[in-house]
């Protein structure tokens, strides 16, 4: 009897988690916020297949493999990116073990992931979470970061345009099945985020924003989904120096993936226009010679003040502005 009761309670909890997701999303067609869940099929973890119907416009959306697909009329950029990542996935040996090791990587993958892992772990140590937050991992990709928030107890939602296992949202099954965490997944466009206004405490973006062709438009969407006082956590964003070329020549671009690189002032302008308050965090990696030498001298002179900061803040701005680097910041939404 106890076993039957426990299974019933688990089933109720899982249904509640799916319904909880429907309390966060809005219809990408009519912006309606009332939905019906039809023909749900669930396994021992979650609802795997279903039809979600908007009560406003009667448009229907599918849940397949636990992923709610709210991507409507994707642009050429998005379809090209989906095809490109699917092609690149086939060029690399991916395994469940590699996914479980992220962001640190294993064996020959460690070097490729080192910078991203070091910056992630540093920023993760700086952001304070109490486990009650609603978190949107925007551009979640493989969902390796989404599951960190889920482990902490947050209601976490991973959103991306990619579905392909080992590069997209379907990778989530590895974490759900082998780590026992749970988080929601939504397939959609970060320039048309199908989420209600003022519902998230944190929007997290890891090496994501530079995939947008219009960072101002994307950040406007982010701003709308955040609660007043909510935080945008932006990490591992490549920044190009003010005198350097923004031209990119890499395998991702060759495969049609939407890659861009922006200058620090472009990020700053977009954040300022939306009235975000933000704090820069140093990146882990190489700094330009003059910046590195001056910072070393300052840290040696004022160890107690500067050692915890790693880099004197004005020097970090000089580095990003003149020489480029990696942008890590936490921005807070002000007002309503």
FENRA-V128779 format. One record per residue. RES is the residue in one letter. PSI is psi in whole degrees, -180 to 180 (none if undefined). D_FIRST is the distance of its C-alpha to the first C-alpha in Angstrom with 1 decimal. Layout:
BEGIN
RES,PSI,D_FIRST ; RES,PSI,D_FIRST
END
This chain:
BEGIN
X,-44,0.0 ; X,-41,3.8 ; X,-43,5.4 ; X,-42,5.1 ; X,-45,6.2 ; X,-45,8.6 ; X,-40,9.9 ; X,-43,10.5 ; X,-41,12.3 ; X,-43,14.3 ; X,-42,15.4 ; X,-41,16.5 ; X,-42,18.4 ; X,-40,20.1 ; X,-40,21.2 ; X,-38,22.5 ; X,-41,24.5 ; X,-43,26.2 ; X,-33,27.0 ; X,-37,28.3 ; X,-41,30.7 ; X,-17,32.0 ; X,-5,32.9 ; X,-32,35.1 ; X,164,37.0 ; X,157,39.8 ; X,126,41.2 ; X,-11,43.9 ; X,-54,45.8 ; X,-1,46.1 ; X,14,44.6 ; X,160,42.1 ; X,14,38.9 ; X,127,36.7 ; X,158,34.6 ; X,142,32.2 ; X,121,29.6 ; X,144,29.8 ; X,50,28.1 ; X,140,25.7 ; X,127,24.3 ; X,155,21.9 ; X,-159,20.7 ; X,-6,18.2 ; X,-44,20.7 ; X,179,22.4 ; X,121,24.1 ; X,-39,26.6 ; X,142,28.7 ; X,171,29.6 ; X,128,32.6 ; X,123,33.5 ; X,127,36.1 ; X,125,38.4 ; X,-22,38.9 ; X,-53,42.4 ; X,-2,44.0 ; X,13,41.4 ; X,141,41.7 ; X,147,38.7 ; X,144,37.4 ; X,145,35.2 ; X,117,32.2 ; X,128,32.5 ; X,34,30.6 ; X,1,29.2 ; X,124,32.7 ; X,118,34.0 ; X,105,37.6 ; X,21,39.9 ; X,111,43.0 ; X,130,45.5 ; X,61,49.0 ; X,145,49.1 ; X,169,52.6 ; X,-36,54.7 ; X,-43,54.0 ; X,-46,50.3 ; X,-36,50.5 ; X,-40,53.0 ; X,-41,50.7 ; X,-44,47.8 ; X,-44,50.0 ; X,-44,51.6 ; X,-35,48.4 ; X,-37,47.1 ; X,-43,50.3 ; X,-34,50.3 ; X,-36,46.7 ; X,-16,48.1 ; X,-7,50.9 ; X,144,48.6 ; X,109,46.2 ; X,144,42.8 ; X,164,39.6 ; X,-38,36.1 ; X,-39,37.3 ; X,-45,40.1 ; X,-41,37.9 ; X,-21,35.6 ; X,-13,38.8 ; X,146,40.2 ; X,6,42.2 ; X,-33,43.6 ; X,166,43.9 ; X,156,44.2 ; X,-128,47.2 ; X,-10,49.9 ; X,-13,48.0 ; X,-44,48.3 ; X,-41,51.8 ; X,-30,51.1 ; X,-5,48.2 ; X,-51,49.8 ; X,-46,51.4 ; X,-40,48.4 ; X,-46,46.1 ; X,-42,48.4 ; X,-39,48.9 ; X,-49,45.2 ; X,-36,44.3 ; X,-50,47.2 ; X,-37,46.3 ; X,-35,42.6 ; X,-16,43.7 ; X,-25,45.7 ; X,134,43.3 ; X,125,41.1 ; X,140,37.6 ; X,0,35.0 ; X,0,32.1 ; X,0,32.0 ; X,148,34.6 ; X,124,34.5 ; X,131,36.4 ; X,116,38.2 ; X,101,39.2 ; X,125,42.2 ; X,43,43.4 ; X,-27,40.2 ; X,-117,41.2 ; X,-8,38.9 ; X,17,36.7 ; X,-36,37.2 ; X,-34,38.0 ; X,-41,35.3 ; X,-22,32.7 ; X,-44,34.5 ; X,-38,33.9 ; X,-40,30.3 ; X,-36,29.9 ; X,-12,31.6 ; X,0,28.9 ; X,154,31.2 ; X,104,30.3 ; X,138,32.5 ; X,123,34.0 ; X,129,36.2 ; X,133,39.0 ; X,163,41.5 ; X,-13,43.5 ; X,138,42.6 ; X,-31,39.7 ; X,129,40.8 ; X,138,38.5 ; X,-9,40.1 ; X,-17,42.3 ; X,-164,40.1 ; X,-26,36.8 ; X,-13,35.1 ; X,-22,35.4 ; X,-30,32.5 ; X,-31,30.1 ; X,-45,31.3 ; X,-39,30.1 ; X,-41,26.8 ; X,-35,25.8 ; X,-18,27.5 ; X,-12,27.5 ; X,16,24.2 ; X,165,26.2 ; X,134,26.0 ; X,158,29.1 ; X,156,30.4 ; X,135,33.4 ; X,129,36.1 ; X,117,39.1 ; X,179,42.2 ; X,132,45.6 ; X,-12,46.3 ; X,-6,49.4 ; X,65,47.4 ; X,119,44.1 ; X,53,41.8 ; X,151,40.3 ; X,161,40.8 ; X,142,43.3 ; X,46,42.5 ; X,-19,38.8 ; X,141,38.9 ; X,-32,39.5 ; X,134,40.6 ; X,123,42.1 ; X,133,42.4 ; X,115,45.0 ; X,112,45.7 ; X,45,48.8 ; X,-45,48.2 ; X,-32,50.8 ; X,-9,53.7 ; X,-11,52.2 ; X,141,53.1 ; X,-10,56.5 ; X,89,56.6 ; X,-28,55.0 ; X,-44,56.1 ; X,-41,54.2 ; X,-46,51.0 ; X,-28,51.2 ; X,-40,51.8 ; X,-43,48.4 ; X,-48,46.8 ; X,-41,48.4 ; X,-36,47.1 ; X,-20,43.4 ; X,143,43.6 ; X,157,43.0 ; X,129,46.1 ; X,-5,46.2 ; X,161,44.0 ; X,139,45.0 ; X,122,46.2 ; X,114,45.8 ; X,119,48.3 ; X,158,48.7 ; X,37,50.5 ; X,120,52.8 ; X,137,56.1 ; X,136,59.2 ; X,142,62.7 ; X,159,65.8 ; X,-26,68.2 ; X,-4,70.9 ; X,157,68.7 ; X,147,68.2 ; X,7,65.0 ; X,136,65.3 ; X,137,62.4 ; X,94,62.8 ; X,164,59.5 ; X,-35,57.3 ; X,-46,55.0 ; X,-40,58.0 ; X,-28,59.3 ; X,13,56.0 ; X,14,56.1 ; X,142,53.7 ; X,83,54.5 ; X,136,55.7 ; X,167,57.9 ; X,136,59.2 ; X,162,60.1 ; X,158,62.3 ; X,-42,61.1 ; X,-27,63.2 ; X,-41,61.3 ; X,-45,58.0 ; X,-44,59.5 ; X,-43,61.1 ; X,-43,57.9 ; X,-41,56.0 ; X,-40,58.9 ; X,-30,59.2 ; X,4,55.6 ; X,34,56.3 ; X,144,53.7 ; X,136,54.2 ; X,158,53.7 ; X,129,54.0 ; X,146,55.0 ; X,144,53.5 ; X,151,55.4 ; X,153,54.5 ; X,118,54.2 ; X,-170,57.0 ; X,136,60.7 ; X,157,63.0 ; X,148,66.6 ; X,-55,69.2 ; X,-39,70.8 ; X,-45,67.5 ; X,-44,66.1 ; X,-45,69.3 ; X,-39,69.6 ; X,-41,66.0 ; X,-43,66.3 ; X,-42,69.4 ; X,-42,67.7 ; X,-38,64.6 ; X,-34,66.9 ; X,-39,68.9 ; X,65,66.0 ; X,-41,63.1 ; X,-37,61.1 ; X,-37,61.3 ; X,-23,60.8 ; X,-45,58.7 ; X,-25,55.4 ; X,-12,56.5 ; X,-50,57.6 ; X,136,60.2 ; X,123,62.5 ; X,-44,61.2 ; X,-34,64.6 ; X,-34,65.0 ; X,-40,61.6 ; X,-42,63.0 ; X,-45,66.2 ; X,-52,64.4 ; X,-40,62.3 ; X,-50,65.3 ; X,-40,67.9 ; X,-15,66.2 ; X,-173,62.7 ; X,-143,59.5 ; X,129,55.8 ; X,119,54.7 ; X,126,51.9 ; X,159,51.4 ; X,122,49.1 ; X,144,50.2 ; X,135,49.1 ; X,130,49.3 ; X,156,51.6 ; X,-154,51.8 ; X,none,49.7
END
